[in-house]
Amino acid sequence: MKLPRDLSGEDLVKALSRVGYRPTRQTGSHVRLTAGDEAHEHHLTVPLHASLRVGTLAAILSDVAAVRGVDRDALLQELFG
């Protein structure tokens, strides 16, 4: 599946909330998301820009896919089906 080209940071935060990530803090135009329990937390930072760069989006999704133990295409299908 191709990466979306016009995805905003807010849209990505909403999509990641469906798979267990929740905002924990915000500094300026970046929000930190956390998933998991206290013993095995995973943190990532998402820029709240109007349109995310393709490389930034690819890196975030690859990181989430690796932590969840699925490939990036499966994660894309789950998030944006």
C-alpha positions in Angstrom: 0.0 0.0 0.0 1.3 3.5 -0.9 1.9 6.0 1.8 -0.7 8.8 1.9 0.7 12.1 0.5 -1.5 14.6 2.2 -1.7 13.3 5.7 -1.5 15.9 8.5 0.1 15.3 11.9 -3.3 15.5 13.6 -4.7 12.9 11.3 -1.7 10.6 12.1 -2.2 11.1 15.8 -5.9 10.1 15.4 -5.0 7.0 13.4 -2.3 5.9 15.9 -4.8 6.4 18.8 -6.8 3.5 17.2 -3.9 1.2 17.8 -3.2 2.2 21.4 -1.0 5.3 21.2 -2.1 8.3 23.4 -0.7 11.8 23.6 1.4 12.3 26.7 2.8 15.8 26.1 3.1 18.5 23.6 6.0 20.9 23.0 5.3 23.6 20.4 4.3 21.9 17.2 5.3 18.4 18.2 3.3 15.9 20.2 4.7 12.9 22.0 2.7 9.6 21.9 3.1 6.7 24.2 1.8 3.1 23.9 2.1 0.1 26.2 2.4 -0.2 30.0 4.9 1.3 32.3 7.3 -1.7 32.0 7.3 -1.7 28.2 6.4 1.8 26.9 7.1 2.9 23.4 7.4 6.7 22.7 7.3 8.5 19.4 7.1 12.1 18.4 4.8 13.4 15.7 5.1 16.9 14.2 1.7 18.6 14.0 2.3 20.0 10.5 -0.4 20.5 7.9 1.2 17.9 5.6 3.8 15.4 6.8 6.8 14.8 4.6 6.9 11.3 3.1 10.2 10.4 4.8 9.0 11.5 8.2 5.7 9.5 7.8 7.6 6.4 6.6 10.0 6.5 9.5 7.2 6.9 12.1 5.2 4.0 10.6 8.3 1.8 10.3 9.0 2.4 13.9 5.5 1.6 15.0 5.4 -1.5 12.8 8.6 -2.8 14.2 7.4 -2.4 17.8 4.1 -4.1 17.0 5.8 -7.0 15.1 4.0 -6.4 11.8 5.2 -5.2 8.4 4.6 -1.6 7.4 2.0 -2.5 4.7 -0.1 -4.4 7.3 0.1 -1.4 9.6 -0.9 0.9 6.8 -3.9 -1.3 6.0 -4.9 -1.3 9.6 -4.6 2.4 10.1 -6.0 3.7 6.7 -7.7 0.6 5.3 
